[in-house]
Amino acid sequence: MTQNDLLQIAKTYGDPVYVYDAEKIISQFNRLTNAFNDVKKLKLNYACKALSNITILKLMNSLGSGLDTVSIQEVQLGLLAGFKPENIIFTPNGVSLEEIEEASKLGVRINIDNLSVLEQFGSKHPNVPVCIRINPHVMAGGNSNISVGHIDSKFGISIHQIPHLLRIVELTKMNINGIHMHTGSDILDIDVFLYASEILFETAKNFKNLDFIDFGSGFKVPYKEADIETNIEELGKKLSEKFNSFCKEYGKELTLAFEPGKFLVSEAGSFLAKVNVVKQTTSTVFASIDSGFNHLIRPMLYGSYHQIENISNPEGRERYYSVVGYICETDTFASNRRINEISEGDILRFKNAGAYCFTMASNYNSRFRPPEVLWYNGEAILIRERETFDDITKNQVDTKNLFAKKEKAVAK
């Protein structure tokens, strides 16, 4: 997909617009699969919270992926996209027992991350297989805002609570079929991840009827030129060796599972937005775009970096710009960034816009959420229409007579 293709998409579907390259998604899926080809049983469960468009889910299903979900609505989306229930795992956090039971009734696999719900669910449904989410208290991520393995994290059951966990399992006679961990996003240090895996292996020895071990994901992708990323091939070689050794010791060939999200879709995504105004102040040149953190919140939410290109003037001389949005609050995408000279009307491309971008979009300031386009086999395919004013108002209740009645009452 070239810059001219992106410009044509912006012209055809308007801006702002999200564009996803199917070829990149497929190559990332194959890369991860090939890295673990020494493992007999491998299951990749796409973490659909990263990008949950139904067409993207259908693409993942066609590749043989399973689905990692965190809400009953994502479970329903997965089923609608054609995933078999047994290929969907439900890994929520802080949800009610009722929601977990609802997912269980749909036939998906259940992953529980707290002792209270584990005891309640095990007491009521001892025959339903359950995976347990463990917090190994190891942070493999490079960003403290998105690392979830620390001791005060709300995610997972602490390894220090294993005796309590085992007592619940013994008393309820529940069926534990999987062990899961997640240390956070942007994994840089493979050795730290491997250390966490050893903790998971030791935990797994407490359960005699496991079918799989889920190592989460959080692999780092490059965000800029020459940026560091998780060495998937090295991780695959080292973890496969450890996993195969554990299976031999365990006496059973288990499935090695991952739940990649960002790794599969981040680099495939581009966000395109037009420049409304170029504004010079005493010390800064602002490029204000036809969008805001209502469409792309990650830079403002936790300081994420998105490389920005002026695809309307790719050969122009570089200048320093602060790229901002049209929201009536501070919504800065980049400060003093070197970008090819920008003029009003130019189209800017934000890279790495496939993961946690559209899915976190909102209607703040009553703005419409943008369309989504899939680039597939050299063709741009619309997979979500741009919202309209009717979408903003359709769920609001018409109360036009409410205040009229009050006025009459006052008049009397």
Number of C-alpha atoms within 10 A of each C-alpha: 16 8 14 11 14 22 18 13 22 21 11 10 18 16 20 24 26 26 24 27 21 20 15 18 23 16 13 17 21 13 14 18 18 14 18 22 13 16 20 12 13 17 19 25 25 29 27 28 18 21 24 19 18 18 15 19 25 16 15 24 20 12 14 14 20 26 30 27 27 17 18 20 11 19 23 16 18 26 19 13 18 14 22 15 20 12 20 24 25 22 22 20 16 11 14 10 13 10 13 21 16 12 21 20 10 14 16 21 21 22 26 26 23 20 18 13 16 21 19 14 20 22 16 12 17 18 13 16 18 23 25 25 25 26 29 26 22 21 24 28 23 15 17 15 12 15 20 24 26 18 17 10 13 15 22 25 22 22 16 13 13 15 11 11 19 13 12 19 19 11 12 19 14 21 20 21 21 24 24 25 27 27 28 23 25 23 23 20 16 19 13 15 21 17 13 22 22 16 17 21 17 10 15 21 13 12 15 13 15 22 16 20 24 24 22 22 25 24 22 21 22 15 17 13 7 7 9 12 15 18 16 18 15 13 18 20 15 15 23 19 14 15 21 18 11 19 15 11 11 17 9 14 18 22 19 22 21 24 25 23 25 27 27 27 28 26 21 25 28 24 28 30 25 24 22 18 19 17 13 11 7 5 6 13 17 22 24 24 26 18 25 27 24 24 24 23 21 20 15 16 11 12 14 13 16 19 16 22 20 24 20 21 16 14 10 13 11 14 13 17 23 19 23 22 25 18 17 9 10 12 21 20 26 21 14 13 15 15 21 20 18 26 16 14 15 20 27 25 26 20 20 25 26 26 24 21 22 25 16 16 18 17 13 14 12 11 17 20 23 25 19 21 24 21 22 13 11 12 12 20 15 16 17 17 13 17 14 12 10 8 13 14 11 9 8 8 7 9 8 8 8 9 10 10 11 10 10 9 9 7 7 5
